């Protein structure tokens, strides 16, 4: 079935507020969730929402916790999220990073004791909308085996970068693994097979079975290059920000466990280096050069196409996800059909 952006937003906010989440936090979670679905990152949109509901039930996501500033300098800050919604902690962290970037040229904020934050590109977009460059990295619970190994030790460790421009949306949001763990969870829910050459089973054999892949490991993208990048992110989003690393990282996919992963957020003010308008003109000039031939796209073009399609055709909800949402609504005495009639 298809739903509209307004319907998705209403579903998320109504469910969360009935579970004791403040309207302010619920609106942030709804916006980040909707943004992922509109861009085509369905594995990190509404499809991930039942995980957050379980986190609230198990108490691994806190509704009343304060976000604490542990350490702070003019250009850096370290935040303890105290297990509040990852979306909210990361949103707050990027706001701090942007404020510091405007003052000093760069703001770097580390986060620990937070939760899964949805799609990373939402937060780099926050910076772009303020004429800043945004960068987000995070580690996750083990999903990728070291190159040559069989046991999952490293996370899928995403990175998102957004760059301001006058005419184009310039953004990359990707896992350092051949596919995101959320794609495996989505395939398992839908009963789909995985593409070839993205995952191994627990014995180290190639598999297209998402259940076997979840018990095994995901391959790095680009072989040694993806592994090396994931390795570095594991450290920068782990020990550097007082978060866990390797096999001690938990809670990004299993809502029954307290989340121990970390995030590192960068905001960079180009105007501290060059004239901002000249910078954005040159970004556009580079893109014009890149697109000198037909059928060439840049990072961000696919998301723009997906947003246009979602506005015209709606957001697809598979039957298994709709059943999950229906069951959640019934438990909360919420009329899901009434929400969908809005």
C-alpha positions as CSV (number, residue, x, y, z in Angstrom):
1,X,0.0,0.0,0.0
2,X,1.0,3.7,-0.4
3,X,0.8,6.4,2.2
4,X,1.4,10.1,2.1
5,X,4.1,12.0,3.9
6,X,1.5,13.6,6.2
7,X,0.1,10.1,7.0
8,X,3.5,8.8,7.9
9,X,4.3,11.8,10.1
10,X,1.0,11.4,11.9
11,X,1.5,7.7,12.5
12,X,4.9,8.2,14.1
13,X,3.9,11.2,16.2
14,X,0.7,9.6,17.5
15,X,2.3,6.3,18.5
16,X,5.3,8.0,20.2
17,X,3.3,10.5,22.1
18,X,1.0,7.7,23.4
19,X,4.1,6.0,24.6
20,X,5.2,9.0,26.7
21,X,7.5,10.7,24.2
22,X,7.3,14.5,24.3
23,X,5.8,16.1,21.2
24,X,9.1,17.9,20.6
25,X,11.1,14.6,20.5
26,X,8.3,12.8,18.5
27,X,8.4,15.5,15.8
28,X,12.2,15.2,15.4
29,X,11.9,11.4,15.1
30,X,9.0,11.7,12.7
31,X,10.9,14.2,10.5
32,X,14.1,12.1,10.4
33,X,12.0,8.9,9.6
34,X,10.1,10.6,6.9
35,X,13.2,12.1,5.4
36,X,14.7,8.6,5.0
37,X,11.6,7.2,3.3
38,X,11.3,10.2,1.0
39,X,14.9,9.7,-0.1
40,X,14.5,6.0,-0.7
41,X,16.3,4.8,2.4
42,X,13.3,2.7,3.4
43,X,15.5,0.4,5.6
44,X,16.1,3.4,7.8
45,X,12.6,5.0,7.7
46,X,9.3,3.7,8.8
47,X,10.6,0.1,8.4
48,X,13.0,0.7,11.3
49,X,10.2,2.3,13.5
50,X,9.0,-0.9,15.2
51,X,12.6,-1.3,16.5
52,X,12.2,2.1,18.3
53,X,8.9,1.1,19.7
54,X,10.5,-2.0,21.2
55,X,13.3,0.1,22.6
56,X,10.8,2.2,24.4
57,X,9.1,-0.9,25.8
58,X,12.4,-2.5,26.9
59,X,13.6,0.8,28.4
60,X,16.7,1.0,26.2
61,X,15.3,4.3,24.8
62,X,14.6,6.8,27.5
63,X,12.0,9.5,27.2
64,X,12.9,11.8,30.1
65,X,16.7,11.7,30.1
66,X,18.8,14.8,29.9
67,X,21.5,15.2,27.2
68,X,24.7,16.2,29.1
69,X,27.7,18.1,27.9
70,X,30.6,16.2,29.3
71,X,33.5,18.2,27.9
72,X,33.5,21.4,25.8
73,X,35.9,23.7,24.1
74,X,35.3,26.6,21.7
75,X,35.3,24.1,18.8
76,X,34.5,20.7,20.3
77,X,32.0,19.1,22.6
78,X,31.4,15.6,24.0
79,X,27.8,14.7,24.8
80,X,26.3,11.9,26.9
81,X,22.9,11.2,25.4
82,X,21.8,9.1,28.4
83,X,20.0,6.8,26.0
84,X,17.5,9.3,24.7
85,X,16.3,8.9,21.1
86,X,19.3,8.8,18.8
87,X,17.5,11.2,16.4
88,X,17.1,13.8,19.2
89,X,20.7,13.5,20.5
90,X,22.2,13.7,17.1
91,X,19.9,16.7,16.1
92,X,21.1,18.5,19.3
93,X,24.7,17.5,18.6
94,X,24.6,18.9,15.1
95,X,23.1,22.2,16.4
96,X,26.0,22.6,18.7
97,X,28.5,21.7,16.0
98,X,27.0,24.3,13.7
99,X,27.1,27.0,16.3
100,X,30.8,26.3,17.0
101,X,31.5,26.2,13.3
102,X,30.1,29.7,12.8
103,X,32.3,30.9,15.6
104,X,35.6,29.1,14.9
105,X,35.3,27.6,11.4
106,X,34.8,24.0,12.6
107,X,32.6,22.3,15.2
108,X,33.2,18.7,16.2
109,X,30.8,16.9,18.5
110,X,31.1,13.4,19.8
111,X,28.2,11.4,21.2
112,X,27.9,8.4,23.4
113,X,25.1,6.6,25.3
114,X,22.7,7.4,22.5
115,X,20.6,5.2,20.1
116,X,20.1,4.4,16.4
117,X,19.5,7.8,14.7
118,X,17.9,6.8,11.4
119,X,19.6,7.9,8.2
120,X,22.8,9.9,8.7
121,X,22.1,12.2,5.8
122,X,19.4,14.1,7.6
123,X,22.0,15.6,9.9
124,X,24.5,16.6,7.2
125,X,21.5,18.3,5.5
126,X,21.0,20.4,8.6
127,X,24.4,21.8,8.0
128,X,23.9,22.3,4.3
129,X,20.8,24.3,4.9
130,X,22.9,26.7,7.0
131,X,25.6,27.0,4.2
132,X,27.9,24.7,6.2
133,X,29.5,21.4,5.3
134,X,28.2,18.5,7.4
135,X,29.9,15.2,8.1
136,X,28.5,12.4,10.2
137,X,30.2,9.1,11.1
138,X,29.1,6.4,13.5
139,X,29.9,2.8,14.5
140,X,27.4,0.1,14.9
141,X,27.2,-3.3,16.5
142,X,29.3,-5.9,14.7
143,X,28.1,-6.8,11.2
144,X,31.3,-6.9,9.1
145,X,34.2,-9.4,9.4
146,X,37.7,-8.1,9.1
147,X,39.1,-8.7,5.6
148,X,40.0,-12.4,5.4
149,X,38.0,-13.3,8.5
150,X,34.6,-14.9,9.2
151,X,33.5,-13.4,12.5
152,X,31.6,-10.1,12.5
153,X,33.7,-7.6,14.6
154,X,33.3,-4.2,12.8
155,X,30.0,-2.3,12.3
156,X,28.5,-1.2,9.0
157,X,29.9,2.2,10.1
158,X,28.1,4.8,8.0
159,X,29.4,8.1,6.7
160,X,27.3,11.0,5.4
161,X,28.7,14.2,3.9
162,X,26.7,17.2,2.7
163,X,28.1,20.2,0.8
164,X,26.2,23.5,0.1
165,X,25.6,24.6,-3.5
166,X,23.5,27.2,-5.2
167,X,21.8,24.8,-7.7
168,X,22.4,21.2,-6.6
169,X,21.8,18.9,-3.7
170,X,25.2,17.4,-3.0
171,X,25.1,14.6,-0.5
172,X,26.4,11.1,0.1
173,X,25.0,8.8,2.8
174,X,26.4,5.3,2.8
175,X,27.5,2.4,4.9
176,X,31.1,1.2,4.6
177,X,29.8,-2.3,4.1
178,X,28.5,-3.6,0.8
179,X,25.0,-3.1,2.1
180,X,23.5,-1.7,5.2
181,X,22.3,-4.0,8.0
182,X,18.9,-2.3,7.7
183,X,18.7,-3.7,4.1
184,X,19.2,-7.2,5.6
185,X,16.5,-6.6,8.1
186,X,14.2,-5.2,5.5
187,X,14.8,-8.2,3.1
188,X,14.1,-10.6,6.0
189,X,10.8,-8.8,6.8
190,X,9.7,-8.9,3.2
191,X,10.9,-12.4,2.5
192,X,13.3,-11.2,-0.2
193,X,16.7,-12.5,-1.2
194,X,19.9,-10.4,-1.0
195,X,22.0,-9.4,-4.0
196,X,25.0,-11.6,-4.8
197,X,28.4,-10.8,-3.2
198,X,27.2,-8.7,-0.3
199,X,27.1,-11.2,2.6
200,X,28.6,-14.3,4.1
201,X,27.0,-16.9,6.4
202,X,28.5,-17.9,9.7
203,X,30.8,-20.4,8.0
204,X,32.2,-17.7,5.7
205,X,30.3,-18.9,2.6
206,X,28.6,-16.4,0.2
207,X,24.8,-16.2,0.9
208,X,21.7,-14.4,-0.4
209,X,19.7,-15.5,2.6
210,X,19.2,-12.4,4.9
211,X,18.7,-14.6,8.0
212,X,22.0,-16.4,7.3
213,X,23.7,-13.1,6.6
214,X,22.5,-11.7,9.9
215,X,24.1,-14.6,11.7
216,X,27.2,-14.3,9.6
217,X,28.7,-11.0,8.2
218,X,28.4,-8.4,5.6
219,X,31.2,-7.8,3.2
220,X,33.0,-4.4,3.1
221,X,32.4,-2.3,0.0
222,X,35.4,-2.2,-2.3
223,X,37.1,-5.0,-0.4
224,X,40.1,-3.6,1.5
225,X,39.1,0.1,0.9
226,X,35.7,-0.3,2.6
227,X,37.3,-2.4,5.4
228,X,40.0,0.3,6.0
229,X,37.4,3.1,6.2
230,X,35.2,1.1,8.5
231,X,38.2,0.3,10.7
232,X,39.1,4.0,11.1
233,X,35.5,5.0,11.8
234,X,35.2,2.3,14.4
235,X,38.0,4.1,16.4
236,X,36.9,7.7,15.7
237,X,33.2,6.9,16.7
238,X,34.3,4.6,19.5
239,X,37.2,5.2,21.8
240,X,37.5,8.9,20.7
241,X,34.0,9.7,22.0
242,X,33.9,7.3,25.0
243,X,31.8,4.8,23.2
244,X,32.3,1.1,22.7
245,X,34.1,-0.5,19.8
246,X,34.2,-3.9,18.1
247,X,32.3,-6.7,19.7
248,X,31.3,-4.5,22.7
249,X,29.1,-2.3,20.5
250,X,25.4,-3.3,21.0
251,X,21.9,-2.0,20.6
252,X,21.9,-0.5,17.1
253,X,19.8,-3.4,15.7
254,X,18.7,-5.3,18.9
255,X,16.4,-3.0,20.9
256,X,16.6,-5.3,23.9
257,X,20.2,-4.2,24.6
258,X,21.4,-0.8,25.8
259,X,23.0,1.0,22.9
260,X,26.8,1.4,23.3
261,X,27.7,2.9,19.9
262,X,29.1,6.3,19.3
263,X,28.9,9.1,16.7
264,X,31.2,11.9,15.6
265,X,29.7,15.0,14.0
266,X,31.5,17.7,12.0
267,X,30.3,21.1,10.8
268,X,32.6,23.2,8.7
269,X,32.0,26.8,7.7
270,X,33.4,27.4,4.2
271,X,33.2,31.1,4.7
272,X,36.1,30.9,7.1
273,X,38.2,29.7,4.1
274,X,36.7,31.4,1.0
275,X,33.8,33.6,0.0
276,X,30.7,31.4,0.5
277,X,29.0,32.5,-2.7
278,X,32.2,31.9,-4.7
279,X,32.5,28.5,-3.1
280,X,29.0,27.5,-4.0
281,X,29.5,28.8,-7.5
282,X,32.6,26.7,-7.9
283,X,30.8,23.6,-6.5
284,X,28.1,24.1,-9.2
285,X,30.8,24.7,-11.8
286,X,32.4,21.4,-10.9
287,X,29.1,19.6,-11.2
288,X,28.4,21.2,-14.6
289,X,31.8,19.9,-15.7
290,X,31.0,16.4,-14.3
291,X,27.6,16.3,-16.1
292,X,29.1,17.3,-19.4
293,X,28.0,13.9,-20.8
294,X,24.6,12.3,-20.8
295,X,23.4,10.0,-18.0
296,X,25.9,11.2,-15.4
297,X,24.7,11.7,-11.9
298,X,26.3,13.1,-8.8
299,X,25.9,12.1,-5.1
300,X,22.4,13.3,-4.2
301,X,20.7,13.0,-7.5
302,X,19.1,9.7,-6.8
303,X,17.7,11.0,-3.5
304,X,16.2,14.0,-5.4
305,X,14.6,11.6,-7.9
306,X,13.2,9.5,-5.1
307,X,11.8,12.5,-3.3
308,X,10.0,13.6,-6.4
309,X,8.6,10.2,-7.0
310,X,7.4,9.9,-3.3
311,X,5.6,13.2,-3.6
312,X,3.8,12.1,-6.7
313,X,3.2,8.4,-5.9
314,X,3.3,8.2,-2.1
315,X,5.5,6.1,0.2
316,X,5.3,2.3,-0.2
317,X,4.5,0.2,2.9
318,X,4.9,-3.5,2.5
319,X,2.3,-5.9,4.0
320,X,4.6,-7.1,6.8
321,X,5.4,-3.6,8.0
322,X,1.7,-2.6,7.8
323,X,0.9,-5.6,10.0
324,X,3.6,-4.6,12.5
325,X,2.2,-1.0,12.6
326,X,-1.4,-2.3,13.0
327,X,-0.3,-4.5,16.0
328,X,1.5,-1.6,17.6
329,X,-1.5,0.7,17.2
330,X,-3.9,-1.9,18.7
331,X,-1.7,-2.2,21.8
332,X,-2.0,1.5,22.2
333,X,-5.7,1.6,21.5
334,X,-4.9,3.8,18.5
335,X,-7.1,3.7,15.3
336,X,-4.6,3.3,12.5
337,X,-7.3,3.5,9.9
338,X,-8.4,6.8,11.2
339,X,-4.8,8.2,10.9
340,X,-4.6,6.9,7.3
341,X,-7.9,8.7,6.5
342,X,-6.3,12.1,7.3
